[in-house]
Amino acid sequence: MENKSIYSKLLEVQKEIMPIKRTELNPFFSSKFFDVNAILAALKPILNKQGLVLSQPFSTNEAGRSILETWVSDGATGETLKSYIYLPENLDPQKMGSVITYYRRYAIQSLFALEAVDDDGNVASQPTGAKALGASKAEKRGVAKDNAEHDAGQTYEPIL
């Protein structure tokens, strides 16, 4: 049996995985989404066939900030692909649970380039009313800064 790299195996996963049907309803935005369990149910058998393991542990950085990690590891070679996203601070446990579920779902979706439309996130992130029409330059700069800080927390690094 040939020894494939983790990237070759991920390519095989992407070739085999079918679009995941959105079955869950977001009542706040009248949109549908797929939950993390639907993603895992579709993805895990294909990952197992390729000898890949998916894990999403929590950790903290040097400053003590909480991080959700998403790992895909090759059971045969030990190669690992990791993604990190910072978790918001100072949320009550129920809100934190919702955030974690949301981040888990989108981290997996992003890491595997799963086909989906951002139904619930797109609507939620759109400004409404007069502010949508007249956001000041300072407000726009603040959003750009927040996005840059968020993007800085999302990294992918192969570990060989």
CYANA upper distance limits for C-alpha pairs under 8 A (distance plus 0.5 A):
  4 LYS  CA      8 SER  CA      6.36
  4 LYS  CA      9 LYS  CA      7.08
  5 SER  CA      9 LYS  CA      6.93
  5 SER  CA     77 THR  CA      8.44
  5 SER  CA     79 GLU  CA      8.36
  6 ILE  CA     10 LEU  CA      6.62
  6 ILE  CA     73 SER  CA      8.17
  6 ILE  CA     74 ASP  CA      6.62
  6 ILE  CA     79 GLU  CA      6.86
  6 ILE  CA     80 THR  CA      8.01
  7 TYR  CA     11 LEU  CA      6.64
  8 SER  CA     12 GLU  CA      6.98
  9 LYS  CA     13 VAL  CA      6.85
  9 LYS  CA     50 GLN  CA      6.48
  9 LYS  CA     52 LEU  CA      8.36
 10 LEU  CA     14 GLN  CA      6.68
 10 LEU  CA    112 PHE  CA      8.11
 11 LEU  CA     15 LYS  CA      6.69
 12 GLU  CA     16 GLU  CA      6.82
 12 GLU  CA     50 GLN  CA      8.22
 13 VAL  CA     17 ILE  CA      6.49
 13 VAL  CA     46 ILE  CA      6.59
 13 VAL  CA     47 LEU  CA      7.05
 13 VAL  CA     50 GLN  CA      7.97
 14 GLN  CA    112 PHE  CA      7.29
 14 GLN  CA    113 ALA  CA      8.02
 14 GLN  CA    114 LEU  CA      8.24
 16 GLU  CA     46 ILE  CA      7.84
 17 ILE  CA     42 ALA  CA      7.80
 17 ILE  CA     43 LEU  CA      7.39
 17 ILE  CA     46 ILE  CA      7.81
 17 ILE  CA    114 LEU  CA      8.38
 18 MET  CA    115 GLU  CA      8.43
 19 PRO  CA    114 LEU  CA      7.31
 19 PRO  CA    115 GLU  CA      5.76
 19 PRO  CA    116 ALA  CA      7.56
 20 ILE  CA     34 PHE  CA      7.62
 20 ILE  CA     38 ALA  CA      7.90
 20 ILE  CA     39 ILE  CA      7.37
 20 ILE  CA     42 ALA  CA      7.88
 20 ILE  CA    114 LEU  CA      8.34
 20 ILE  CA    115 GLU  CA      7.62
 20 ILE  CA    116 ALA  CA      7.81
 21 LYS  CA     33 PHE  CA      8.45
 21 LYS  CA     34 PHE  CA      6.97
 22 ARG  CA     32 LYS  CA      6.09
 22 ARG  CA     33 PHE  CA      4.93
 22 ARG  CA     34 PHE  CA      4.74
 22 ARG  CA     35 ASP  CA      8.31
 23 THR  CA     32 LYS  CA      6.68
 23 THR  CA     33 PHE  CA      6.62
 23 THR  CA     34 PHE  CA      6.18
 23 THR  CA     35 ASP  CA      8.48
 24 GLU  CA     32 LYS  CA      5.85
 24 GLU  CA     33 PHE  CA      5.71
 24 GLU  CA     34 PHE  CA      6.17
 24 GLU  CA     35 ASP  CA      7.18
 25 LEU  CA     30 SER  CA      7.32
 25 LEU  CA     31 SER  CA      6.33
 25 LEU  CA     32 LYS  CA      4.98
 25 LEU  CA     33 PHE  CA      6.88
 26 ASN  CA     30 SER  CA      6.14
 26 ASN  CA     31 SER  CA      5.79
 26 ASN  CA     32 LYS  CA      6.34
 26 ASN  CA     33 PHE  CA      7.69
 26 ASN  CA    120 ASP  CA      7.37
 27 PRO  CA     31 SER  CA      7.55
 29 PHE  CA    120 ASP  CA      7.15
 29 PHE  CA    123 VAL  CA      7.34
 29 PHE  CA    124 ALA  CA      8.01
 31 SER  CA    119 ASP  CA      6.46
 31 SER  CA    120 ASP  CA      6.61
 32 LYS  CA    119 ASP  CA      7.05
 32 LYS  CA    120 ASP  CA      7.66
 33 PHE  CA    119 ASP  CA      7.03
 33 PHE  CA    120 ASP  CA      7.36
 34 PHE  CA     38 ALA  CA      6.67
 34 PHE  CA     39 ILE  CA      7.66
 35 ASP  CA     39 ILE  CA      7.21
 35 ASP  CA    105 ARG  CA      7.33
 36 VAL  CA     40 LEU  CA      6.73
 36 VAL  CA    101 THR  CA      7.46
 36 VAL  CA    102 TYR  CA      8.44
 36 VAL  CA    104 ARG  CA      7.45
 36 VAL  CA    105 ARG  CA      5.40
 37 ASN  CA     41 ALA  CA      6.50
 38 ALA  CA     42 ALA  CA      6.77
 39 ILE  CA     43 LEU  CA      6.43
 39 ILE  CA    105 ARG  CA      7.96
 39 ILE  CA    108 ILE  CA      8.45
 39 ILE  CA    109 GLN  CA      8.49
 40 LEU  CA     44 LYS  CA      6.03
 41 ALA  CA     45 PRO  CA      7.90
 42 ALA  CA     46 ILE  CA      8.05
 43 LEU  CA     47 LEU  CA      6.68
 44 LYS  CA     48 ASN  CA      6.45
 44 LYS  CA     54 LEU  CA      8.28
 45 PRO  CA     49 LYS  CA      6.74
 46 ILE  CA     50 GLN  CA      7.04
 47 LEU  CA     51 GLY  CA      6.70
 47 LEU  CA     52 LEU  CA      5.42
 47 LEU  CA     53 VAL  CA      7.05
 47 LEU  CA     54 LEU  CA      8.30
 48 ASN  CA     52 LEU  CA      6.11
 48 ASN  CA     53 VAL  CA      7.41
 51 GLY  CA     74 ASP  CA      6.53
 51 GLY  CA     75 GLY  CA      6.13
 51 GLY  CA     76 ALA  CA      7.45
 52 LEU  CA     72 VAL  CA      6.96
 52 LEU  CA     73 SER  CA      6.01
 52 LEU  CA     74 ASP  CA      5.14
 52 LEU  CA     75 GLY  CA      6.37
 53 VAL  CA     71 TRP  CA      8.31
 53 VAL  CA     72 VAL  CA      5.98
 53 VAL  CA     73 SER  CA      5.61
 53 VAL  CA     74 ASP  CA      6.91
 53 VAL  CA     75 GLY  CA      7.31
 54 LEU  CA     70 THR  CA      7.80
 54 LEU  CA     71 TRP  CA      6.16
 54 LEU  CA     72 VAL  CA      5.15
 54 LEU  CA     73 SER  CA      7.12
 55 SER  CA     69 GLU  CA      8.47
 55 SER  CA     70 THR  CA      6.34
 55 SER  CA     71 TRP  CA      5.63
 55 SER  CA     72 VAL  CA      7.06
 56 GLN  CA     68 LEU  CA      7.19
 56 GLN  CA     69 GLU  CA      5.79
 56 GLN  CA     70 THR  CA      4.91
 56 GLN  CA     71 TRP  CA      6.67
 56 GLN  CA    104 ARG  CA      7.88
 57 PRO  CA     68 LEU  CA      6.74
 57 PRO  CA     69 GLU  CA      5.98
 57 PRO  CA     70 THR  CA      7.36
 58 PHE  CA     66 SER  CA      7.62
 58 PHE  CA     67 ILE  CA      6.19
 58 PHE  CA     68 LEU  CA      5.26
 58 PHE  CA     69 GLU  CA      6.44
 59 SER  CA     66 SER  CA      6.42
 59 SER  CA     67 ILE  CA      5.70
 59 SER  CA     68 LEU  CA      7.04
 59 SER  CA     69 GLU  CA      7.70
 60 THR  CA     64 GLY  CA      5.69
 60 THR  CA     65 ARG  CA      5.64
 60 THR  CA     66 SER  CA      4.98
 60 THR  CA     67 ILE  CA      5.92
 61 ASN  CA     65 ARG  CA      5.92
 61 ASN  CA     66 SER  CA      7.29
 61 ASN  CA     67 ILE  CA      7.63
 65 ARG  CA     86 TYR  CA      7.65
 65 ARG  CA     87 LEU  CA      8.15
 65 ARG  CA     89 GLU  CA      8.37
 66 SER  CA     86 TYR  CA      6.53
 66 SER  CA     87 LEU  CA      6.04
 66 SER  CA     88 PRO  CA      8.29
 66 SER  CA     89 GLU  CA      8.29
 67 ILE  CA     84 TYR  CA      6.95
 67 ILE  CA     85 ILE  CA      6.10
 67 ILE  CA     86 TYR  CA      4.97
 67 ILE  CA     87 LEU  CA      5.96
 68 LEU  CA     84 TYR  CA      6.36
 68 LEU  CA     85 ILE  CA      5.95
 68 LEU  CA     86 TYR  CA      6.86
 68 LEU  CA     87 LEU  CA      7.15
 68 LEU  CA    100 ILE  CA      8.14
 68 LEU  CA    103 TYR  CA      8.33
 68 LEU  CA    104 ARG  CA      8.23
 69 GLU  CA     82 LYS  CA      7.34
 69 GLU  CA     83 SER  CA      6.12
 69 GLU  CA     84 TYR  CA      5.05
 69 GLU  CA     85 ILE  CA      7.07
 70 THR  CA     82 LYS  CA      6.17
 70 THR  CA     83 SER  CA      5.55
 70 THR  CA     84 TYR  CA      6.92
 70 THR  CA    104 ARG  CA      8.24
 70 THR  CA    107 ALA  CA      7.31
 70 THR  CA    108 ILE  CA      7.79
 71 TRP  CA     80 THR  CA      7.05
 71 TRP  CA     81 LEU  CA      6.16
 71 TRP  CA     82 LYS  CA      5.03
 71 TRP  CA     83 SER  CA      6.96
 72 VAL  CA     80 THR  CA      6.08
 72 VAL  CA     81 LEU  CA      5.74
 72 VAL  CA     82 LYS  CA      7.08
 73 SER  CA     78 GLY  CA      6.73
 73 SER  CA     79 GLU  CA      6.20
 73 SER  CA     80 THR  CA      4.72
 73 SER  CA     81 LEU  CA      6.92
 74 ASP  CA     78 GLY  CA      5.65
 74 ASP  CA     79 GLU  CA      5.84
 74 ASP  CA     80 THR  CA      6.85
 75 GLY  CA     79 GLU  CA      8.44
 78 GLY  CA    160 LEU  CA      7.80
 79 GLU  CA    158 PRO  CA      7.80
 79 GLU  CA    159 ILE  CA      6.22
 79 GLU  CA    160 LEU  CA      5.43
 80 THR  CA    158 PRO  CA      6.37
 80 THR  CA    159 ILE  CA      5.55
 80 THR  CA    160 LEU  CA      7.26
 81 LEU  CA    156 TYR  CA      7.30
 81 LEU  CA    157 GLU  CA      6.37
 81 LEU  CA    158 PRO  CA      5.07
 81 LEU  CA    159 ILE  CA      6.66
 82 LYS  CA    155 THR  CA      8.16
 82 LYS  CA    156 TYR  CA      5.99
 82 LYS  CA    157 GLU  CA      6.11
 82 LYS  CA    158 PRO  CA      7.09
 82 LYS  CA    159 ILE  CA      8.26
 83 SER  CA    107 ALA  CA      8.00
 83 SER  CA    111 LEU  CA      8.09
 83 SER  CA    154 GLN  CA      6.94
 83 SER  CA    155 THR  CA      5.89
 83 SER  CA    156 TYR  CA      5.29
 83 SER  CA    157 GLU  CA      7.55
 84 TYR  CA    153 GLY  CA      7.04
 84 TYR  CA    154 GLN  CA      5.69
 84 TYR  CA    155 THR  CA      6.24
 84 TYR  CA    156 TYR  CA      7.82
 85 ILE  CA    103 TYR  CA      8.37
 85 ILE  CA    150 HIS  CA      8.46
 85 ILE  CA    153 GLY  CA      5.83
 85 ILE  CA    154 GLN  CA      5.55
 85 ILE  CA    155 THR  CA      8.22
 86 TYR  CA    150 HIS  CA      8.23
 86 TYR  CA    153 GLY  CA      6.44
 86 TYR  CA    154 GLN  CA      8.26
 87 LEU  CA     99 VAL  CA      8.24
 87 LEU  CA    100 ILE  CA      8.10
 88 PRO  CA     96 MET  CA      8.36
 91 LEU  CA     95 LYS  CA      6.47
 91 LEU  CA     96 MET  CA      6.12
 92 ASP  CA     96 MET  CA      6.61
 93 PRO  CA     97 GLY  CA      6.54
 94 GLN  CA     98 SER  CA      6.96
 95 LYS  CA     99 VAL  CA      6.74
 96 MET  CA    100 ILE  CA      6.55
 97 GLY  CA    101 THR  CA      6.73
 98 SER  CA    102 TYR  CA      6.68
 99 VAL  CA    103 TYR  CA      6.53
100 ILE  CA    104 ARG  CA      6.43
101 THR  CA    105 ARG  CA      6.72
102 TYR  CA    106 TYR  CA      6.87
103 TYR  CA    107 ALA  CA      6.31
104 ARG  CA    108 ILE  CA      6.74
105 ARG  CA    109 GLN  CA      6.66
106 TYR  CA    110 SER  CA      6.38
107 ALA  CA    111 LEU  CA      6.47
108 ILE  CA    112 PHE  CA      6.61
108 ILE  CA    114 LEU  CA      8.49
109 GLN  CA    113 ALA  CA      6.21
109 GLN  CA    114 LEU  CA      5.45
109 GLN  CA    115 GLU  CA      8.23
109 GLN  CA    116 ALA  CA      8.48
110 SER  CA    114 LEU  CA      7.16
118 ASP  CA    122 ASN  CA      6.18
119 ASP  CA    123 VAL  CA      7.27
120 ASP  CA    124 ALA  CA      6.84
121 GLY  CA    125 SER  CA      6.59
122 ASN  CA    126 GLN  CA      7.00
126 GLN  CA    132 ALA  CA      8.39
127 PRO  CA    131 LYS  CA      7.21
127 PRO  CA    132 ALA  CA      5.34
128 THR  CA    132 ALA  CA      5.64
129 GLY  CA    133 LEU  CA      7.78
130 ALA  CA    134 GLY  CA      6.81
131 LYS  CA    135 ALA  CA      5.89
135 ALA  CA    139 GLU  CA      6.56
135 ALA  CA    140 LYS  CA      7.10
136 SER  CA    140 LYS  CA      6.78
137 LYS  CA    141 ARG  CA      6.59
138 ALA  CA    142 GLY  CA      6.67
139 GLU  CA    143 VAL  CA      6.83
140 LYS  CA    144 ALA  CA      6.72
141 ARG  CA    145 LYS  CA      6.55
142 GLY  CA    146 ASP  CA      6.63
143 VAL  CA    147 ASN  CA      6.59
144 ALA  CA    148 ALA  CA      6.58
145 LYS  CA    149 GLU  CA      6.68
146 ASP  CA    150 HIS  CA      6.63
147 ASN  CA    151 ASP  CA      6.45
148 ALA  CA    152 ALA  CA      6.50
149 GLU  CA    153 GLY  CA      7.15
150 HIS  CA    154 GLN  CA      7.51
